[in-house]
Amino acid sequence: MGIEQEGSIAFRLRHLDPDWATNNKPYRFNTVESGPIRAWAMKNPDGTVEFHVTGPLKSEIVLDGKMPKVDQNGLHVVITWSRDNVQLYLNAKPTGVTRLPPPKKGPADA
């Protein structure tokens, strides 16, 4: 089993604007890459954040959550995935789980 089927990626979001996490401006953050995995984030004006991850599970995964309070270290993001689900952690707190449908059986699997 490779990282495309099960793994994780971790990164921090920070911005030069001191109130970036609480203001009503949108921010798109640079792409983070780790091997075949790519992730980028967007802080929305409504106080939510969204994460786009490509590479795992041969698809693009989009996760979102409410922006938690951040300090000078920024927002710590961890995304984990397996064949069953994708989990988002913001500042070490579970924020959401996306359950994945079971793989479709093809003619050879019947």
LINNORNOR-V266314 format. One record per residue. N is the residue number from 1. RES is the residue in one small letter. SS is DSSP state (@ for helix, = for strand, . for the rest). PHI is phi in whole degrees, 0 to 359 (none if undefined). BURIAL is # if it has 24 or more other C-alpha atoms within 12 Angstrom, else .. Layout:
N_RES_SS_PHI_BURIAL / N_RES_SS_PHI_BURIAL
This chain:
1_m_._none_. / 2_g_._260_. / 3_i_._296_. / 4_e_._292_# / 5_q_._267_. / 6_e_._204_. / 7_g_=_173_# / 8_s_=_203_# / 9_i_=_220_# / 10_a_=_227_# / 11_f_=_197_# / 12_r_=_243_# / 13_l_=_253_# / 14_r_._217_# / 15_h_._215_# / 16_l_._292_. / 17_d_._294_. / 18_p_._295_. / 19_d_._252_. / 20_w_._304_# / 21_a_._282_# / 22_t_._242_# / 23_n_._282_. / 24_n_._257_. / 25_k_._258_. / 26_p_._275_. / 27_y_=_223_# / 28_r_=_254_. / 29_f_._263_# / 30_n_._299_. / 31_t_._288_. / 32_v_=_252_. / 33_e_=_234_. / 34_s_=_217_. / 35_g_._61_. / 36_p_._277_. / 37_i_=_260_# / 38_r_=_232_# / 39_a_=_219_# / 40_w_=_219_# / 41_a_=_231_# / 42_m_=_222_# / 43_k_=_262_# / 44_n_._267_# / 45_p_._300_. / 46_d_._276_. / 47_g_._88_. / 48_t_=_254_# / 49_v_=_235_# / 50_e_=_230_# / 51_f_=_230_# / 52_h_=_245_# / 53_v_=_235_# / 54_t_=_238_# / 55_g_._118_# / 56_p_@_286_# / 57_l_@_58_# / 58_k_@_53_. / 59_s_._203_. / 60_e_=_263_. / 61_i_=_249_# / 62_v_=_242_# / 63_l_=_236_# / 64_d_=_214_# / 65_g_=_192_# / 66_k_=_278_# / 67_m_._294_# / 68_p_._280_# / 69_k_._294_. / 70_v_._233_. / 71_d_=_249_. / 72_q_._296_. / 73_n_._279_. / 74_g_=_87_# / 75_l_=_259_# / 76_h_=_270_# / 77_v_=_242_# / 78_v_=_228_# / 79_i_=_236_# / 80_t_=_241_# / 81_w_=_213_# / 82_s_._213_# / 83_r_._295_# / 84_d_._266_. / 85_n_=_201_# / 86_v_=_236_# / 87_q_=_241_# / 88_l_=_249_# / 89_y_=_238_# / 90_l_=_242_# / 91_n_._52_# / 92_a_._70_. / 93_k_=_250_. / 94_p_=_299_. / 95_t_=_251_# / 96_g_=_185_# / 97_v_=_236_. / 98_t_=_251_. / 99_r_=_281_. / 100_l_._258_. / 101_p_._292_. / 102_p_._296_. / 103_p_._300_. / 104_k_._288_. / 105_k_._274_. / 106_g_._268_. / 107_p_@_302_. / 108_a_@_287_. / 109_d_@_271_. / 110_a_._290_.
